């Protein structure tokens, strides 16, 4: 009798859910979003309706839709820095506009770009801006890296070069016009029917590849083509290769991209609000990573950038990103410094705790050491690497002069020297550049290496460049750097403080856009300049002697 009653309730709930699904389809039709006009995708609003409202036994919100919409994945097409950078590239290389926009849309407007490619057309960026939600492909472009994109990528070619730089393969519908949406769980017939009806023909399909790093690598491995003056390709360079860095580290045998950036819920949990079944290993769709700065920008300029997530959600996401970085990214330690012949000799060790270089991916990112020596009265005797209010670093040659850059140091002896872990790009003439489409290689890459990374055997795509190649104190265990400071007549004992700072968009990368008289670069720089000290944050710090930590420094 109990089984009969449960089945009857289940059927009733299914009927209610199917009725709600029909209302969603009708609402889409009323908005003019004819499902027959767009064959391969659905925008996230069709998913969020069911994949929100989940709460753990401890009362923690684990809603997939709410978590996702405050991420950079959800806002990849709204990102004002990306829009400004694309405008800069096509201004510099007008003859290569078509391949540049196609190559930039592949992972920032992937649904609209895929639709265009399936029609035999290149992807576009500015044809979709400003977004017109009444146009199906504008709605898809606006949705960024959406549910219906990632969950339709097949296992075909994953992990192979053909899949990189947005070369993922989207599954095609079956003879009945039904699309497979891949996920880690086996969904029963009743719940499958609910989703298929509510989405207008998208069927949940169990597949293991959605939990493999190779899926992420299809967009997060980016081999960029450089173009010359007449729009001819002149070379390529590995712009973003965190997957290859991970492969060359010990983390390849320990954890996947998803296990770190989509942390699992620590109890069995449902993936839908209604009729949800508790499942093991449900992944949070926070996509927690490194760009707290852009989340802060999206929150502050929420209305102007047409962001779906509320400003509060974006600020929470930025705070979550900072917590992630400050607990999982790096470790800093300082040896008790001896005093020899009027000079304080200190050693600072920096260790990367992640599974790829630190910082990784987009080359505007940089980390650096802020090092301070104080006398017994707290007076500042020496400082290297202080952050200026405009986002520049004191002593950094590149922030002062776009054609110069700060070298990698084994020892620092003056305040105009600063240790920066970064990649510096070069153009075909060998000059420093922040133009990706002009870049043919690296002048410097001393980003901190993950454990297990052998710089002597690294492939060219993940190689170390510059003075760090021959620095024996720079390797898989981190970097150990010496500071030799003349203390003169300053009264001891001395306190030494070291902080590892991180900036998602370096001052030079933002400032180089100011010379472009176009709406997108000008808008982004107004945002950047308005953020002040919020462009950067401390990842880790240490102090010697340890007593100075107790004193609040």
VENGIUR-V373600 format. One line per field, one symbol per residue. ss: DSSP state (H for helix, E for strand, L for the rest). phi: phi as a letter, one per 20 degrees, with the letter a starting at -180 (. if undefined). psi: psi as a letter, one per 30 degrees, with the letter a starting at -180 (. if undefined). Layout:
BEGIN
ss = ???
phi = ???
psi = ???
END
This chain:
BEGIN
ss = LHHHHHHHHHHHHHHHHHHHHHHHHHHHHHHLLLLLLLLLLLLLHHHHLLLLLLELLLLLELLHHHHHHLLLLLLLLLLHHHHHHHHHHHHHLHHHHHHHHHHHHHHHLHHHHHHHHHLLLLLLLHHHLLLLLLLHHHHHHHLLLLHHHHLLELLLLLLLHHHLLLLLLELLLLLLLLEEEEELLLLLHHHHHHHHHHHLLEEEEELHHHHLHHHHHHHHEEEEEEELLLLLEEEEEEEEEHHHHHHLLHHHHLLLHHHHHLLELLLLELLLLLLLLLELLLELLLLLLLLHHHHHHHHHLLLLLLLLLLHHHHHHHHHHHHHHHHHHLEEEEELLLEEELLEEEEEEEEEELLLLLELLLLLLLEEEEEEEEELLLLLEEEEELLELLLLLELLLHHHHLLLLLLLLLLEELLLLLLLEELEEEEELLLLEELLHHHEEEEEEELLELLLLLLLLLLLHHHLLELHHHHLLLEELLEEEEEEEEELLLLLLLLEEEEEEEEELLLHHHHHHHHHLLLHHHHHHHHHHHHHHHHHEEEEEEEEELLHHHHLLL
phi = .ffffffffffffffffffffffffffffffneffffdedbcffffefgdecnecffenefcfffffffeefffdfeegfffffffffffffcffdgffffffefgddcfffffgfffendffcdffedffdffegfffffffmeegfefedfeffmgnegfeflmefdefefffeneeedebededfffffffffffdmoddfcfbeffddgfffffdedceeeedefdnefcrcbffbbffffffedffgddbegffeecgffeafbedcfdmfdfcemfefeflfbcdfffffffffdgffelefffgfffffffffffffffdcebccccffeedclmcedddddcceeeebfcfcmgffebcbedccdcefenfeebbcnfeegenedfnegffecfedbfffdebdccfedbeceaddecefenefbdeffeecrdebbdffefgneeffdffgfcfecnffgdefedafeocdcecdcfeleffefdddcccdebcfcfgfffffffeeebfffffffffgffelfffbbeebbbbcffffffend
psi = eeeeeeeeeeeeeeeeeeeeeeeeeeeeeefgijffejfflklfffeeefhlgkklfggkkhkeeeeefglfefgeffjfeeeeeeeeefeeiefgeefeeefffeffheeeeeeeefgglllldfffklkjffkefeeeeffbjlefdegfklfkgkflefflhgglkkkllafggkkkjklfljkleeeeeeeeeffhgkkkkkkfffgkffeeffegjjjkkkkaeggkkgllliejheeeeeeglfffgelleefefikkkhlkllflekgkkkkkgkkkhfhkcfieeeeeeeeeheeeghkekleeeeeeeeeeeeeeefffelkklkkjklkkhgkkjkkkkkkkflgaljllbkgfklllkjkkkkafggkjekkkgkklfgflkkfjeefejfgllklkkfkkflfgkkjkjlkklkaffglklgjeffkfakfkjgkkklkfjjffgklefglkkaffegjfgjafgakjkkkjkjfbgkkllkkkkkkjlkjejleeeeeffffjileeeeeeeeeefffbfffllkelllkklfffeffg.
END
